[in-house]
Amino acid sequence: MIELTEKDEVKPLCPYCPAAIDELWFQQVRIFFGRRYVYFCSIC
């Protein structure tokens, strides 16, 4: 099992724009085998 650790002091950078990501948007995609999610930068 993979352990999850919350880190509030880390600000990842978007690979498409130079902004630090404070908010991450997502959209649910329904496929034949269940659900998948697409995550993207809220600034781009």
mmCIF file of the N, C-alpha and C atoms, coordinates in Angstrom:
data_MODEL
# 
_entry.id   MODEL 
# 
loop_
_atom_site.group_PDB 
_atom_site.id 
_atom_site.type_symbol 
_atom_site.label_atom_id 
_atom_site.label_alt_id 
_atom_site.label_comp_id 
_atom_site.label_asym_id 
_atom_site.label_entity_id 
_atom_site.label_seq_id 
_atom_site.pdbx_PDB_ins_code 
_atom_site.Cartn_x 
_atom_site.Cartn_y 
_atom_site.Cartn_z 
_atom_site.occupancy 
_atom_site.B_iso_or_equiv 
_atom_site.pdbx_formal_charge 
_atom_site.auth_seq_id 
_atom_site.auth_comp_id 
_atom_site.auth_asym_id 
_atom_site.auth_atom_id 
_atom_site.pdbx_PDB_model_num 
ATOM 1   N N  . MET A 1 1  ? 0.841   -1.178 0.000   1.00 0.00 ? 1  MET A N  1 
ATOM 2   C CA . MET A 1 1  ? 0.000   0.000  0.000   1.00 0.00 ? 1  MET A CA 1 
ATOM 3   C C  . MET A 1 1  ? 0.887   1.242  0.000   1.00 0.00 ? 1  MET A C  1 
ATOM 4   N N  . ILE A 1 2  ? 0.459   2.270  -0.719  1.00 0.00 ? 2  ILE A N  1 
ATOM 5   C CA . ILE A 1 2  ? 1.214   3.513  -0.805  1.00 0.00 ? 2  ILE A CA 1 
ATOM 6   C C  . ILE A 1 2  ? 0.755   4.457  0.295   1.00 0.00 ? 2  ILE A C  1 
ATOM 7   N N  . GLU A 1 3  ? 1.716   5.005  1.020   1.00 0.00 ? 3  GLU A N  1 
ATOM 8   C CA . GLU A 1 3  ? 1.405   5.938  2.107   1.00 0.00 ? 3  GLU A CA 1 
ATOM 9   C C  . GLU A 1 3  ? 1.302   7.355  1.553   1.00 0.00 ? 3  GLU A C  1 
ATOM 10  N N  . LEU A 1 4  ? 0.261   8.084  1.938   1.00 0.00 ? 4  LEU A N  1 
ATOM 11  C CA . LEU A 1 4  ? 0.072   9.474  1.524   1.00 0.00 ? 4  LEU A CA 1 
ATOM 12  C C  . LEU A 1 4  ? 0.440   10.404 2.670   1.00 0.00 ? 4  LEU A C  1 
ATOM 13  N N  . THR A 1 5  ? 1.211   11.436 2.356   1.00 0.00 ? 5  THR A N  1 
ATOM 14  C CA . THR A 1 5  ? 1.609   12.427 3.345   1.00 0.00 ? 5  THR A CA 1 
ATOM 15  C C  . THR A 1 5  ? 1.264   13.807 2.806   1.00 0.00 ? 5  THR A C  1 
ATOM 16  N N  . GLU A 1 6  ? 0.493   14.583 3.567   1.00 0.00 ? 6  GLU A N  1 
ATOM 17  C CA . GLU A 1 6  ? 0.117   15.924 3.147   1.00 0.00 ? 6  GLU A CA 1 
ATOM 18  C C  . GLU A 1 6  ? 1.244   16.899 3.452   1.00 0.00 ? 6  GLU A C  1 
ATOM 19  N N  . LYS A 1 7  ? 1.630   17.677 2.457   1.00 0.00 ? 7  LYS A N  1 
ATOM 20  C CA . LYS A 1 7  ? 2.702   18.669 2.597   1.00 0.00 ? 7  LYS A CA 1 
ATOM 21  C C  . LYS A 1 7  ? 2.154   20.019 2.149   1.00 0.00 ? 7  LYS A C  1 
ATOM 22  N N  . ASP A 1 8  ? 1.857   20.902 3.084   1.00 0.00 ? 8  ASP A N  1 
ATOM 23  C CA . ASP A 1 8  ? 1.305   22.212 2.760   1.00 0.00 ? 8  ASP A CA 1 
ATOM 24  C C  . ASP A 1 8  ? 2.368   23.218 2.333   1.00 0.00 ? 8  ASP A C  1 
ATOM 25  N N  . GLU A 1 9  ? 3.613   23.015 2.724   1.00 0.00 ? 9  GLU A N  1 
ATOM 26  C CA . GLU A 1 9  ? 4.654   23.991 2.426   1.00 0.00 ? 9  GLU A CA 1 
ATOM 27  C C  . GLU A 1 9  ? 5.240   23.833 1.022   1.00 0.00 ? 9  GLU A C  1 
ATOM 28  N N  . VAL A 1 10 ? 4.837   22.814 0.286   1.00 0.00 ? 10 VAL A N  1 
ATOM 29  C CA . VAL A 1 10 ? 5.338   22.572 -1.063  1.00 0.00 ? 10 VAL A CA 1 
ATOM 30  C C  . VAL A 1 10 ? 4.396   23.235 -2.069  1.00 0.00 ? 10 VAL A C  1 
ATOM 31  N N  . LYS A 1 11 ? 4.960   24.025 -2.991  1.00 0.00 ? 11 LYS A N  1 
ATOM 32  C CA . LYS A 1 11 ? 4.191   24.681 -4.050  1.00 0.00 ? 11 LYS A CA 1 
ATOM 33  C C  . LYS A 1 11 ? 4.713   24.195 -5.403  1.00 0.00 ? 11 LYS A C  1 
ATOM 34  N N  . PRO A 1 12 ? 4.080   23.183 -6.001  1.00 0.00 ? 12 PRO A N  1 
ATOM 35  C CA . PRO A 1 12 ? 4.562   22.690 -7.299  1.00 0.00 ? 12 PRO A CA 1 
ATOM 36  C C  . PRO A 1 12 ? 4.342   23.722 -8.405  1.00 0.00 ? 12 PRO A C  1 
ATOM 37  N N  . LEU A 1 13 ? 5.163   23.656 -9.439  1.00 0.00 ? 13 LEU A N  1 
ATOM 38  C CA . LEU A 1 13 ? 5.042   24.553 -10.579 1.00 0.00 ? 13 LEU A CA 1 
ATOM 39  C C  . LEU A 1 13 ? 4.329   23.839 -11.716 1.00 0.00 ? 13 LEU A C  1 
ATOM 40  N N  . CYS A 1 14 ? 3.491   24.588 -12.407 1.00 0.00 ? 14 CYS A N  1 
ATOM 41  C CA . CYS A 1 14 ? 2.802   24.054 -13.573 1.00 0.00 ? 14 CYS A CA 1 
ATOM 42  C C  . CYS A 1 14 ? 3.830   23.825 -14.681 1.00 0.00 ? 14 CYS A C  1 
ATOM 43  N N  . PRO A 1 15 ? 3.778   22.690 -15.384 1.00 0.00 ? 15 PRO A N  1 
ATOM 44  C CA . PRO A 1 15 ? 4.743   22.461 -16.462 1.00 0.00 ? 15 PRO A CA 1 
ATOM 45  C C  . PRO A 1 15 ? 4.468   23.301 -17.715 1.00 0.00 ? 15 PRO A C  1 
ATOM 46  N N  . TYR A 1 16 ? 3.311   23.963 -17.806 1.00 0.00 ? 16 TYR A N  1 
ATOM 47  C CA . TYR A 1 16 ? 2.947   24.725 -18.996 1.00 0.00 ? 16 TYR A CA 1 
ATOM 48  C C  . TYR A 1 16 ? 3.046   26.234 -18.812 1.00 0.00 ? 16 TYR A C  1 
ATOM 49  N N  . CYS A 1 17 ? 2.909   26.713 -17.593 1.00 0.00 ? 17 CYS A N  1 
ATOM 50  C CA . CYS A 1 17 ? 3.061   28.138 -17.314 1.00 0.00 ? 17 CYS A CA 1 
ATOM 51  C C  . CYS A 1 17 ? 3.976   28.271 -16.091 1.00 0.00 ? 17 CYS A C  1 
ATOM 52  N N  . PRO A 1 18 ? 4.556   29.427 -15.844 1.00 0.00 ? 18 PRO A N  1 
ATOM 53  C CA . PRO A 1 18 ? 5.522   29.554 -14.744 1.00 0.00 ? 18 PRO A CA 1 
ATOM 54  C C  . PRO A 1 18 ? 4.895   29.727 -13.359 1.00 0.00 ? 18 PRO A C  1 
ATOM 55  N N  . ALA A 1 19 ? 3.596   29.540 -13.231 1.00 0.00 ? 19 ALA A N  1 
ATOM 56  C CA . ALA A 1 19 ? 2.907   29.818 -11.974 1.00 0.00 ? 19 ALA A CA 1 
ATOM 57  C C  . ALA A 1 19 ? 3.023   28.664 -10.974 1.00 0.00 ? 19 ALA A C  1 
ATOM 58  N N  . ALA A 1 20 ? 3.086   29.025 -9.704  1.00 0.00 ? 20 ALA A N  1 
ATOM 59  C CA . ALA A 1 20 ? 3.004   28.027 -8.633  1.00 0.00 ? 20 ALA A CA 1 
ATOM 60  C C  . ALA A 1 20 ? 1.540   27.607 -8.509  1.00 0.00 ? 20 ALA A C  1 
ATOM 61  N N  . ILE A 1 21 ? 1.298   26.329 -8.347  1.00 0.00 ? 21 ILE A N  1 
ATOM 62  C CA . ILE A 1 21 ? -0.066  25.805 -8.307  1.00 0.00 ? 21 ILE A CA 1 
ATOM 63  C C  . ILE A 1 21 ? -0.591  25.853 -6.877  1.00 0.00 ? 21 ILE A C  1 
ATOM 64  N N  . ASP A 1 22 ? -1.577  26.710 -6.647  1.00 0.00 ? 22 ASP A N  1 
ATOM 65  C CA . ASP A 1 22 ? -2.247  26.788 -5.349  1.00 0.00 ? 22 ASP A CA 1 
ATOM 66  C C  . ASP A 1 22 ? -3.567  26.030 -5.373  1.00 0.00 ? 22 ASP A C  1 
ATOM 67  N N  . GLU A 1 23 ? -4.141  25.915 -6.554  1.00 0.00 ? 23 GLU A N  1 
ATOM 68  C CA . GLU A 1 23 ? -5.428  25.244 -6.721  1.00 0.00 ? 23 GLU A CA 1 
ATOM 69  C C  . GLU A 1 23 ? -5.331  24.351 -7.954  1.00 0.00 ? 23 GLU A C  1 
ATOM 70  N N  . LEU A 1 24 ? -5.835  23.143 -7.852  1.00 0.00 ? 24 LEU A N  1 
ATOM 71  C CA . LEU A 1 24 ? -5.794  22.190 -8.951  1.00 0.00 ? 24 LEU A CA 1 
ATOM 72  C C  . LEU A 1 24 ? -7.214  21.852 -9.346  1.00 0.00 ? 24 LEU A C  1 
ATOM 73  N N  . TRP A 1 25 ? -7.526  21.977 -10.627 1.00 0.00 ? 25 TRP A N  1 
ATOM 74  C CA . TRP A 1 25 ? -8.856  21.637 -11.121 1.00 0.00 ? 25 TRP A CA 1 
ATOM 75  C C  . TRP A 1 25 ? -8.826  20.216 -11.674 1.00 0.00 ? 25 TRP A C  1 
ATOM 76  N N  . PHE A 1 26 ? -9.995  19.581 -11.691 1.00 0.00 ? 26 PHE A N  1 
ATOM 77  C CA . PHE A 1 26 ? -10.071 18.248 -12.278 1.00 0.00 ? 26 PHE A CA 1 
ATOM 78  C C  . PHE A 1 26 ? -11.416 18.061 -12.955 1.00 0.00 ? 26 PHE A C  1 
ATOM 79  N N  . GLN A 1 27 ? -11.455 17.099 -13.872 1.00 0.00 ? 27 GLN A N  1 
ATOM 80  C CA . GLN A 1 27 ? -12.684 16.743 -14.558 1.00 0.00 ? 27 GLN A CA 1 
ATOM 81  C C  . GLN A 1 27 ? -12.772 15.225 -14.596 1.00 0.00 ? 27 GLN A C  1 
ATOM 82  N N  . GLN A 1 28 ? -13.938 14.703 -14.289 1.00 0.00 ? 28 GLN A N  1 
ATOM 83  C CA . GLN A 1 28 ? -14.147 13.260 -14.305 1.00 0.00 ? 28 GLN A CA 1 
ATOM 84  C C  . GLN A 1 28 ? -14.421 12.804 -15.725 1.00 0.00 ? 28 GLN A C  1 
ATOM 85  N N  . VAL A 1 29 ? -13.763 11.714 -16.124 1.00 0.00 ? 29 VAL A N  1 
ATOM 86  C CA . VAL A 1 29 ? -13.942 11.136 -17.447 1.00 0.00 ? 29 VAL A CA 1 
ATOM 87  C C  . VAL A 1 29 ? -14.459 9.717  -17.241 1.00 0.00 ? 29 VAL A C  1 
ATOM 88  N N  . ARG A 1 30 ? -15.622 9.447  -17.781 1.00 0.00 ? 30 ARG A N  1 
ATOM 89  C CA . ARG A 1 30 ? -16.182 8.098  -17.658 1.00 0.00 ? 30 ARG A CA 1 
ATOM 90  C C  . ARG A 1 30 ? -15.690 7.245  -18.815 1.00 0.00 ? 30 ARG A C  1 
ATOM 91  N N  . ILE A 1 31 ? -15.163 6.078  -18.477 1.00 0.00 ? 31 ILE A N  1 
ATOM 92  C CA . ILE A 1 31 ? -14.695 5.146  -19.484 1.00 0.00 ? 31 ILE A CA 1 
ATOM 93  C C  . ILE A 1 31 ? -15.359 3.802  -19.239 1.00 0.00 ? 31 ILE A C  1 
ATOM 94  N N  . PHE A 1 32 ? -15.086 2.849  -20.098 1.00 0.00 ? 32 PHE A N  1 
ATOM 95  C CA . PHE A 1 32 ? -15.723 1.537  -20.022 1.00 0.00 ? 32 PHE A CA 1 
ATOM 96  C C  . PHE A 1 32 ? -15.458 0.834  -18.686 1.00 0.00 ? 32 PHE A C  1 
ATOM 97  N N  . PHE A 1 33 ? -14.253 0.952  -18.151 1.00 0.00 ? 33 PHE A N  1 
ATOM 98  C CA . PHE A 1 33 ? -13.871 0.230  -16.934 1.00 0.00 ? 33 PHE A CA 1 
ATOM 99  C C  . PHE A 1 33 ? -14.079 1.021  -15.654 1.00 0.00 ? 33 PHE A C  1 
ATOM 100 N N  . GLY A 1 34 ? -14.719 2.166  -15.701 1.00 0.00 ? 34 GLY A N  1 
ATOM 101 C CA . GLY A 1 34 ? -14.939 2.937  -14.487 1.00 0.00 ? 34 GLY A CA 1 
ATOM 102 C C  . GLY A 1 34 ? -14.756 4.416  -14.711 1.00 0.00 ? 34 GLY A C  1 
ATOM 103 N N  . ARG A 1 35 ? -14.072 5.060  -13.780 1.00 0.00 ? 35 ARG A N  1 
ATOM 104 C CA . ARG A 1 35 ? -13.869 6.505  -13.833 1.00 0.00 ? 35 ARG A CA 1 
ATOM 105 C C  . ARG A 1 35 ? -12.391 6.834  -13.800 1.00 0.00 ? 35 ARG A C  1 
ATOM 106 N N  . ARG A 1 36 ? -12.049 7.860  -14.518 1.00 0.00 ? 36 ARG A N  1 
ATOM 107 C CA . ARG A 1 36 ? -10.698 8.417  -14.491 1.00 0.00 ? 36 ARG A CA 1 
ATOM 108 C C  . ARG A 1 36 ? -10.844 9.914  -14.306 1.00 0.00 ? 36 ARG A C  1 
ATOM 109 N N  . TYR A 1 37 ? -9.777  10.566 -13.895 1.00 0.00 ? 37 TYR A N  1 
ATOM 110 C CA . TYR A 1 37 ? -9.807  11.997 -13.661 1.00 0.00 ? 37 TYR A CA 1 
ATOM 111 C C  . TYR A 1 37 ? -8.680  12.669 -14.423 1.00 0.00 ? 37 TYR A C  1 
ATOM 112 N N  . VAL A 1 38 ? -8.974  13.841 -14.991 1.00 0.00 ? 38 VAL A N  1 
ATOM 113 C CA . VAL A 1 38 ? -7.994  14.672 -15.651 1.00 0.00 ? 38 VAL A CA 1 
ATOM 114 C C  . VAL A 1 38 ? -7.750  15.858 -14.735 1.00 0.00 ? 38 VAL A C  1 
ATOM 115 N N  . TYR A 1 39 ? -6.490  16.078 -14.378 1.00 0.00 ? 39 TYR A N  1 
ATOM 116 C CA . TYR A 1 39 ? -6.116  17.180 -13.471 1.00 0.00 ? 39 TYR A CA 1 
ATOM 117 C C  . TYR A 1 39 ? -5.404  18.250 -14.288 1.00 0.00 ? 39 TYR A C  1 
ATOM 118 N N  . PHE A 1 40 ? -5.677  19.534 -13.982 1.00 0.00 ? 40 PHE A N  1 
ATOM 119 C CA . PHE A 1 40 ? -5.024  20.603 -14.707 1.00 0.00 ? 40 PHE A CA 1 
ATOM 120 C C  . PHE A 1 40 ? -4.917  21.852 -13.863 1.00 0.00 ? 40 PHE A C  1 
ATOM 121 N N  . CYS A 1 41 ? -3.998  22.714 -14.275 1.00 0.00 ? 41 CYS A N  1 
ATOM 122 C CA . CYS A 1 41 ? -3.700  23.969 -13.582 1.00 0.00 ? 41 CYS A CA 1 
ATOM 123 C C  . CYS A 1 41 ? -4.888  24.914 -13.675 1.00 0.00 ? 41 CYS A C  1 
ATOM 124 N N  . SER A 1 42 ? -5.211  25.618 -12.611 1.00 0.00 ? 42 SER A N  1 
ATOM 125 C CA . SER A 1 42 ? -6.343  26.541 -12.604 1.00 0.00 ? 42 SER A CA 1 
ATOM 126 C C  . SER A 1 42 ? -5.988  27.887 -13.246 1.00 0.00 ? 42 SER A C  1 
ATOM 127 N N  . ILE A 1 43 ? -4.719  28.141 -13.501 1.00 0.00 ? 43 ILE A N  1 
ATOM 128 C CA . ILE A 1 43 ? -4.289  29.406 -14.075 1.00 0.00 ? 43 ILE A CA 1 
ATOM 129 C C  . ILE A 1 43 ? -4.219  29.333 -15.607 1.00 0.00 ? 43 ILE A C  1 
ATOM 130 N N  . CYS A 1 44 ? -3.763  28.223 -16.129 1.00 0.00 ? 44 CYS A N  1 
ATOM 131 C CA . CYS A 1 44 ? -3.657  28.081 -17.596 1.00 0.00 ? 44 CYS A CA 1 
ATOM 132 C C  . CYS A 1 44 ? -5.009  28.210 -18.213 1.00 0.00 ? 44 CYS A C  1 
# 
